[in-house]
């Protein structure tokens, strides 16, 4: 049975690129197979576009920009809201596509559809609030102010771990601002992006406004970065690739926003209930099987409750079920591919070789070659890979600390600065850590921290700019200043 036969609406499964409102084949005969990471079953193929076809997508976006930007904000709002309604109406099919190509459990996929759709609605509304300002004039007989205008074409390069929401969070902001977009989804998870294109077309979003290009990632990225007509680039992915894209955008001086790697500390204060904190840490660590830039990579527990915390953490972790995301009551699906499994195993082996203790994580119990059983390590130290590298896997490392000053130093001991978690009820400790932690987002006593109103983003090597919130649309807007002099006036008269 093919993927399309599993859907209520088979038209949501597309094996083409989408350019200028048309479903497009590659011309060079190059294509890439897409597999279900849980079973290894081939789901379908996608074409690799040739260089001139990527340029044609830029042509289409450039032509569409003239008319899309000219629409009133409320007219763009109506089209985006229709897109939102279609996302909600097709939630089950979109979730099934996502689980099959990405592997996450079906309830998680449904949650991502809701999450992704929420950004479309949020930015549809924000597009009506892109206000300029009036500036009190220091020039005689003149009125001063600003207006906001769309930057132009935006290239959006998105990852495989959240294949729908990372597109809508970027595209809805850009489109609400009046920009047209060219989306390059991850080759592992293209079908969610193509389903979004199908629904955008049904929502009445004009041809050329939302394009999806497919192909060799370095080749497509080079073309989009070198293209002067592309005025903005937004990327979510690894810090290594983000640095390369930033360099490639330098010659065309693009507006660049980057959401890169994370290495989140999860700090547990001495006053916390160790069971409550441990259960929260499990949730923060193992969401999306650890394949999440917000995952708690370094769990730092006060020495006075460390042993109890570890016991409760191990207990809760043992209750997690690993399996195919289509099966009921599965908590963790597979990793995206075999290379991810090998990387996770290397990080665990490195930690053990340097003195960490393996408390849980029998990989002989894995239900398939792309699965990795949850791992619990204690005695994690600064010299281990797990301390410095983003594992992107269900590998938890726990370290004891003595006092607040020490844990601040430990938490900040990373090149990354995306998110941090604090668990304590002491308001003085909360405020001290909140101000001292070098991270763009800090969540106190809550695992959940994201959503449409949130300015999502990091500092240091975790990226540039913000997505979501009232600032998210600013990534796609230019501020134009104006000075209106009175007719007939002469400067200095």
Order of alpha helices (4+ residues) and beta strands (2+ residues): beta-beta-beta-beta-alpha-alpha-alpha-alpha-beta-beta-beta-alpha-beta-alpha-beta-alpha-beta-alpha-beta-beta-alpha-beta-alpha-alpha-beta-beta-alpha-beta-alpha-beta-alpha-beta-beta-beta
